[in-house]
Amino acid sequence: MNPTEAALSLLHSPGIGARTIQELLANFGSPDNALKASDTELKTAGLNSSQISALRSTSADNYAADLDWAALDGNHLIAINDPLYPASLSEIIDPPAMLYITGDPEVLGTPQVAMVGSRNPTAGGVENAERFAAELATRGLCVTSGLASGIDAASHRGALSVNGLSIAVTGTGLDRVYPASNRELAHQLADQGALVSELPIGTPPKPHNFPRRNRIISALSCGVLVVEATVRSGSLITARMASEQGREVLAIPGSIHNPMARGCHALIRQGAKLVETAEDVLEELASQINPAAIQQLPNSDSNFPKSAEDAADADPEYANLIEAMGHDPVSVDTLIERSGLSSAELSSMLLMLELTGKVSKASGGRYTLK
């Protein structure tokens, strides 16, 4: 039995749950060694007779769906003793025995920052997530999150908008997307990064699986940035796990009147780094990341403007937009009318100009040149 089949055999043995698998790995070092262990050794490791019987009786039929899925283009099964298994994940106390990956498995070894937050964020929270993710991605960091609605999805979108790398760790089997509204986003992530799960094919979105996947999000990353969260948000679970794993915890502050900021404020009181810019994030993570990685992303959009002047020189549409803005705050509708750009085109270009500090958002959703 090869290492992949050995790991699958553990995962699909009736009565062998995640905790028991962790005990087996801790005692025997690998799934293969656990399956080769004698009954006496397994009992010493804490297994009862029915669990031992389940291990002995599991066959390839139990995990045939996983193997069929892995045979499809772009899908991968990475066992814990596989060379492609990320070292940062193998070092935690409860690493997954198997990773299911759609996309590029090597992306899991790149420098990452996790971004998490509320599933029901404010408009400002969504904007912050997209802007921070875009800027961090242009500097060479992979943005990792959980594919949930709200801040997670906004973080993924921000990284993808500048052709950056992004990883989604899911709480379901990778044969399904949850929530279904993020199906298109999931396809983009598979193309520009990876979808990751520790759960077998066919696993539905069960509530208890989502808190457990958070330990993978934090373990893969050098630090966790909480964008917006209530005091009871699941994002704080990710932050706690990050702290336990020795990762940095960072948080964006907000208004004292915004309930979605109170989780971030609680983290800051507990010692999380208060960040206001992407540079703050980079400074905090600098000791854990090779400085060579904190550069312009090699495959990012070469037309990304370094300044308003560079944008005008590189692309006439930017010059047209800058001229259309004038010197007073102007609404998006007015800019569409003046520039002739579509709503999607305008939104993307305004984001680029905001990231370079040449445009700011004024009250009422209007924009102004700095």
Residue pairs with C-beta under 8 A, 6 or more apart in sequence:
1 9
1 32
1 35
3 30
3 31
3 32
3 79
3 81
3 82
4 77
4 79
4 82
4 98
5 60
5 63
6 30
6 31
6 32
6 34
6 35
6 79
7 31
7 77
7 79
7 80
7 97
7 98
8 62
8 63
8 66
8 67
8 77
8 98
8 200
9 31
9 35
9 55
9 58
9 62
9 63
10 16
10 21
10 24
10 31
10 34
10 35
10 55
10 97
11 21
11 63
11 97
11 98
11 200
12 58
12 62
12 63
12 66
12 200
13 51
13 54
13 55
13 58
13 62
14 54
14 58
15 50
15 51
15 54
16 51
16 54
16 55
18 94
18 212
20 46
20 47
20 51
21 97
22 93
22 94
22 95
23 45
23 46
24 31
24 34
24 45
24 47
25 31
25 34
25 80
25 95
25 97
27 34
27 37
27 41
27 44
27 45
28 34
28 37
28 41
28 45
30 80
30 81
31 79
31 80
31 81
31 97
32 81
34 42
34 55
35 55
37 45
39 52
42 51
42 52
42 55
43 52
47 55
60 67
63 200
65 200
65 201
65 202
66 77
66 100
66 200
66 201
67 77
69 75
69 100
69 174
69 175
69 201
70 76
70 77
70 100
74 102
74 103
74 190
75 100
75 101
75 102
75 174
76 84
76 99
76 100
76 101
76 102
76 105
77 98
77 99
77 100
77 101
78 84
78 85
78 98
78 99
78 101
78 105
79 85
79 97
79 98
79 99
80 90
80 95
80 96
80 97
80 98
84 105
84 106
84 108
84 109
85 99
86 108
86 109
86 220
87 109
88 219
88 220
88 221
89 95
89 96
89 99
89 108
89 216
89 219
89 220
91 219
92 215
92 219
92 245
94 215
95 219
96 198
96 216
97 198
98 198
99 105
99 108
99 196
99 197
99 198
100 173
100 174
100 196
100 197
100 198
100 199
100 200
100 201
101 108
101 174
101 194
101 195
101 196
102 174
102 190
102 194
102 195
103 189
103 190
103 191
103 193
103 194
103 195
104 193
104 194
105 194
107 142
107 165
107 167
107 193
107 194
108 167
108 194
108 196
108 220
110 142
110 165
110 293
111 140
111 141
111 142
111 222
111 289
111 290
111 293
111 294
112 141
112 142
112 143
112 144
112 167
112 220
112 221
112 222
113 136
113 141
113 142
113 143
113 144
113 221
113 222
113 223
113 224
113 225
113 281
113 285
114 143
114 144
114 145
114 217
114 218
114 220
114 221
114 223
114 224
114 225
114 238
114 242
115 129
115 132
115 133
115 143
115 144
115 145
115 151
115 152
115 155
115 224
115 225
115 227
116 145
116 146
116 151
116 152
116 155
116 214
116 217
116 224
116 225
116 226
116 227
116 229
116 235
116 238
116 239
117 125
117 129
117 150
117 151
117 152
117 155
117 226
117 227
117 228
117 229
117 233
117 235
118 125
118 150
118 151
118 228
118 229
118 230
118 233
118 235
118 260
118 263
119 148
119 149
119 150
119 151
119 152
120 149
120 150
120 260
121 129
121 150
121 151
121 154
121 227
121 228
121 260
122 228
122 258
122 260
124 228
124 254
125 150
125 151
125 154
125 227
125 228
125 254
125 260
126 150
126 151
126 154
127 361
128 227
128 228
128 252
129 151
129 154
129 155
129 158
129 227
129 228
130 154
130 155
130 157
130 158
130 161
130 351
131 158
131 278
131 351
131 354
131 355
132 155
132 158
132 225
132 227
132 252
132 278
132 281
133 143
133 154
133 155
133 156
133 157
133 158
133 159
133 164
133 166
134 158
134 159
134 161
134 162
134 164
134 351
134 355
135 278
135 355
136 143
136 159
136 164
136 278
136 281
136 282
137 143
137 158
137 159
137 162
137 164
137 165
137 166
137 297
137 300
138 162
138 164
138 296
138 297
138 300
138 304
138 355
139 278
139 282
139 294
139 295
139 296
139 297
140 293
140 294
140 295
140 296
140 297
140 298
141 164
141 282
141 285
141 289
141 293
141 294
142 159
142 164
142 165
142 166
142 167
142 193
143 155
143 156
143 158
143 159
143 164
143 165
143 166
143 167
144 166
144 167
144 168
144 169
144 217
144 220
144 221
145 151
145 152
145 153
145 155
145 156
145 166
145 167
145 168
145 169
145 217
146 152
146 168
146 169
146 170
146 171
146 210
146 213
146 214
146 217
147 153
147 156
147 168
147 169
147 170
147 177
147 178
147 182
147 185
147 186
147 189
147 195
148 179
148 210
149 179
149 181
149 182
151 227
151 228
151 229
151 235
152 168
153 182
153 185
154 227
155 166
155 227
156 166
156 168
156 185
156 188
156 189
157 185
159 165
159 166
159 193
160 166
160 185
160 188
160 189
160 192
161 348
161 351
162 297
162 300
162 301
162 304
163 192
163 297
163 299
163 300
163 301
164 192
164 297
164 300
165 192
165 193
165 297
166 189
166 192
166 193
167 189
167 193
167 194
167 195
167 196
167 220
168 186
168 189
168 193
168 194
168 195
168 196
169 196
169 197
169 213
169 216
169 217
169 220
170 177
170 178
170 195
170 196
170 197
170 199
170 213
171 178
171 197
171 199
171 205
171 206
171 209
171 210
171 212
171 213
172 178
172 197
172 199
172 203
172 204
172 205
172 209
173 197
173 199
173 200
173 201
173 202
173 203
173 204
174 195
174 197
174 201
175 201
175 202
176 204
176 205
177 183
177 186
178 205
186 195
189 195
196 216
197 203
197 213
198 212
198 213
198 216
199 209
203 209
210 234
211 234
211 237
214 234
214 237
214 238
214 241
215 241
215 245
217 224
217 238
218 224
218 238
218 239
218 241
218 242
218 245
218 247
219 241
219 245
219 247
221 242
221 247
222 247
222 248
222 285
222 288
222 289
223 242
223 247
223 248
223 249
223 250
223 281
223 284
223 285
223 288
224 238
224 239
224 242
224 247
224 248
224 249
224 250
225 250
225 251
225 252
225 275
225 281
226 235
226 236
226 238
226 239
226 249
226 250
226 251
226 252
226 263
226 264
226 267
226 272
227 252
227 264
228 252
228 254
228 260
228 261
228 263
228 264
229 235
229 236
229 260
229 262
229 263
229 264
230 259
230 260
230 262
230 263
231 262
231 263
231 266
232 263
233 263
235 263
236 263
236 266
236 267
239 249
239 251
239 267
239 272
242 248
242 249
243 249
248 273
248 284
248 285
248 288
249 267
249 271
249 272
249 273
250 272
250 273
250 274
250 275
250 280
250 281
250 284
251 263
251 264
251 265
251 267
251 268
251 272
251 273
251 274
251 275
252 264
252 274
252 275
252 276
253 261
253 264
253 265
253 268
253 274
253 276
254 260
254 261
254 264
254 265
255 261
256 265
264 272
268 274
273 280
273 284
274 280
275 281
275 284
282 294
286 294
303 314
303 315
304 352
305 311
305 314
305 315
305 318
305 352
305 353
305 356
305 358
306 356
307 356
307 358
308 318
308 322
308 353
308 356
308 358
308 359
308 369
311 318
311 319
311 322
311 352
311 353
311 356
311 358
312 318
312 319
312 322
313 319
317 339
317 341
317 345
317 349
318 349
318 353
320 339
320 340
321 335
321 339
321 341
321 346
321 349
321 350
321 353
322 353
322 369
324 330
324 335
324 338
324 339
325 335
325 359
325 367
325 368
325 369
326 369
327 368
327 369
328 368
329 362
329 363
329 364
329 366
329 367
329 368
330 338
330 366
330 367
330 368
331 364
331 365
331 366
331 367
332 343
332 346
332 347
332 350
332 365
332 366
332 367
335 341
335 346
335 350
335 367
336 342
336 343
336 346
339 346
341 349
350 359
350 367
353 359
354 360
354 361
357 370
358 369
358 370
359 367
359 368
359 369
359 370
360 367
360 368
360 370
361 367
362 368
